[in-house]
Amino acid sequence: MIAKLTGVIDQINEDSVIIDVNGVGYLVFCSNFTLNSVKSHNGLVSILVEMHVREDHIHLFGFCNEEEKIWFNLLRTVQGVGAKVCLGILSTLSSRELTAALRSEDKASITKAPGVGAKLATRIVTELKDKFEILIFGSSPSTVTDYLPSKELEEDVQKDSISALVNLGYTKSDAFRAIQLALEKIGDNPSVEILIKEALQELIPNG
C-alpha cells in the first residue's frame, strides 16, 4: 500500500501529476489546491497518497497535507460521492469554505463543484453536518479550527446580520465568515448596524 511519495515532478496535467521516484513515474490524481502547491516547489516534493485498488485499475490520489486527505475520505462516505467528485469539491472549496458551508448548511456553495447537483449537495450536508467536526478536528487539529463560525451564531443580532448579508447577495458561507472576522475585531455584543458595517469591510475587495 502506497501512503506517501517523495520525488521530482516530471509532469503536471489538468487533474494529475507524474512524480518521478528513482526513475519510476507515478501518476497521481490531485485537487487544484494540491496541484498549485506542488507547482511552487523546486526539486523534491512529498505528497500523501490514498491508493484505490479495483479489478480494472489502480489509482493514486495525492494530497499536500493531512487535512485535505481526511476531507477526501470523509466526503467519500457520502453515497454518490466518488473520488472524482471529491477532488472536484476540494478543487472548488477550500477547507475553510467547506467547513463554513457545512456549518451553515449552505448547499448552494457545494453545488459550485463539478458533478454536484442540488440533491447531492443536500445529501452531503445532511450526512456530514453532525459528524465532520469530530472526524476532521479530532484527526487533524489544524488551522481549520480558526475558520469555524462563532458558536454564538444563534444570537438574534448575528442571525439578523447574516440574513441581511444574504439579502445583499452574499452566500451564507461568506456571510458566516465575514461575521466571524468582524466579531474578532469589534468584540462581543455589537449592534446589527455595526456588525454588518464591519462584515462588509471583510467582504468588499480591498475593504
C-alpha positions in Angstrom: 0.0 0.0 0.0 1.4 3.4 -1.1 0.8 6.1 1.6 3.4 8.7 0.6 5.5 9.6 -2.4 8.7 11.7 -2.5 10.3 12.5 -5.8 10.7 15.0 -8.6 7.8 16.4 -10.6 8.0 15.0 -14.1 4.8 16.4 -15.5 1.7 18.4 -14.3 -1.6 17.7 -16.1 -5.0 19.3 -15.7 -6.1 16.9 -12.9 -3.0 14.9 -12.1 0.8 15.0 -11.7 3.5 12.5 -12.5 6.1 12.1 -9.8 9.4 10.5 -10.7 10.6 8.4 -7.8 14.0 6.9 -8.5 13.2 6.6 -12.2 9.6 5.3 -11.7 6.9 7.7 -12.7 3.7 7.6 -10.6 0.5 9.1 -11.9 -1.3 10.8 -9.0 -4.7 12.5 -9.3 -4.9 15.7 -7.2 -7.2 18.6 -6.5 -6.3 22.1 -7.9 -5.2 23.0 -4.4 -2.5 20.3 -4.3 -1.5 20.8 -7.9 -0.9 24.5 -7.2 1.1 23.6 -4.1 3.5 21.2 -5.9 4.0 23.7 -8.8 5.6 26.1 -6.3 8.2 23.5 -5.2 11.6 23.1 -6.8 13.4 19.8 -6.5 12.0 17.0 -4.4 8.3 17.1 -3.3 6.4 14.9 -0.9 2.7 14.2 -1.1 0.4 12.0 0.9 -1.3 9.3 -1.1 -4.6 7.4 -1.0 -4.4 4.2 -3.0 -7.5 2.7 -4.6 -7.3 -0.8 -6.0 -10.1 -2.1 -8.3 -10.4 -5.1 -10.5 -9.7 -2.9 -13.6 -7.4 -0.3 -12.3 -5.1 1.1 -9.5 -5.5 4.8 -8.9 -3.4 7.0 -6.7 -4.8 10.2 -5.2 -2.4 12.8 -3.8 -2.7 15.5 -1.1 -0.4 18.2 0.0 -1.5 17.9 3.7 -3.2 15.5 6.1 -6.3 17.8 6.3 -7.1 17.5 2.7 -6.7 13.8 2.8 -9.1 13.5 5.7 -11.7 15.6 3.9 -11.3 13.4 0.8 -12.0 10.2 2.8 -14.8 11.8 4.7 -16.6 13.1 1.6 -16.3 9.6 0.1 -18.5 8.2 2.9 -21.5 10.0 1.3 -23.4 7.9 -1.1 -22.9 9.1 -4.7 -19.7 10.9 -4.0 -16.8 9.2 -5.8 -13.2 10.1 -5.9 -13.6 12.3 -8.9 -16.4 14.3 -7.3 -14.3 14.5 -4.1 -11.4 16.1 -6.0 -13.9 18.4 -7.7 -15.2 19.6 -4.3 -11.7 20.1 -2.9 -10.7 22.0 -6.1 -13.7 24.3 -5.7 -13.9 24.9 -2.0 -11.0 25.3 0.4 -11.1 23.6 3.8 -12.2 27.0 5.2 -15.1 27.3 2.7 -16.2 23.7 3.0 -16.3 24.0 6.8 -18.4 27.1 6.7 -20.7 25.6 4.1 -21.4 22.5 6.2 -21.8 24.6 9.4 -24.3 27.0 7.7 -25.9 24.3 5.6 -25.1 26.3 2.5 -25.9 23.8 -0.2 -25.5 26.4 -3.0 -21.8 26.8 -2.4 -21.3 23.0 -2.6 -23.2 22.8 -5.9 -20.4 25.0 -7.4 -18.3 21.9 -7.5 -18.4 20.0 -10.8 -20.7 16.9 -10.7 -22.6 18.1 -7.6 -26.2 18.9 -8.1 -28.8 20.2 -5.6 -29.8 16.7 -4.5 -26.2 15.5 -3.9 -25.3 18.7 -2.1 -28.3 18.2 0.2 -27.1 14.7 1.0 -23.6 15.9 1.7 -24.8 18.5 4.1 -27.3 16.1 5.8 -24.8 13.3 6.3 -21.8 15.3 7.3 -23.0 18.3 9.2 -23.2 16.4 12.6 -20.0 14.4 12.3 -17.4 16.3 10.3 -16.1 18.4 13.2 -15.3 15.4 15.3 -13.6 13.5 12.4 -11.8 16.4 10.9 -10.7 18.3 14.0 -10.2 15.2 16.1 -7.9 13.8 13.4 -6.3 17.0 12.3 -6.2 19.7 14.9 -5.0 22.3 12.4 -5.7 25.8 11.5 -9.1 24.9 10.1 -10.4 25.4 13.6 -9.6 29.1 13.2 -12.1 29.3 10.4 -15.1 28.0 12.4 -18.0 30.4 12.6 -18.9 31.6 16.0 -20.7 29.2 18.3 -23.0 32.1 19.2 -24.4 32.5 15.8 -27.9 31.7 17.1 -28.0 35.0 18.8 -30.5 37.3 17.2 -28.1 40.1 16.3 -25.8 37.7 14.5 -28.7 35.9 12.8 -30.2 39.2 11.6 -26.8 40.4 10.4 -26.2 37.2 8.4 -29.7 37.4 6.9 -29.1 41.0 5.8 -25.8 40.0 4.1 -27.6 37.1 2.3 -30.3 39.6 1.2 -27.5 41.7 -0.3 -26.4 38.8 -2.5 -23.7 37.1 -0.4 -23.8 33.3 0.2 -24.4 32.0 3.7 -20.9 30.7 3.9 -19.4 34.1 3.0 -21.7 35.8 5.5 -20.7 33.4 8.3 -17.0 34.0 7.7 -17.4 37.8 7.4 -19.4 37.9 10.7 -16.8 35.8 12.4 -14.0 38.1 11.3 -16.0 41.2 12.3 -16.7 39.8 15.8 -13.0 39.2 16.3 -12.3 42.8 15.6 -15.1 44.5 17.4 -15.8 42.1 20.3 -19.0 40.9 21.8 -22.5 42.4 21.7 -22.3 44.8 18.8 -25.4 46.2 17.2 -26.7 44.8 13.9 -25.7 48.0 12.1 -22.1 47.9 13.4 -21.7 44.2 12.8 -23.0 44.5 9.2 -20.8 47.5 8.5 -17.7 45.7 9.8 -18.6 42.5 8.0 -19.0 44.3 4.7 -15.4 45.6 5.0 -14.3 41.9 5.0 -16.5 41.1 2.0 -15.6 44.0 -0.2 -12.3 43.6 -2.0 -9.6 45.8 -0.5 -12.3 46.9 2.0 
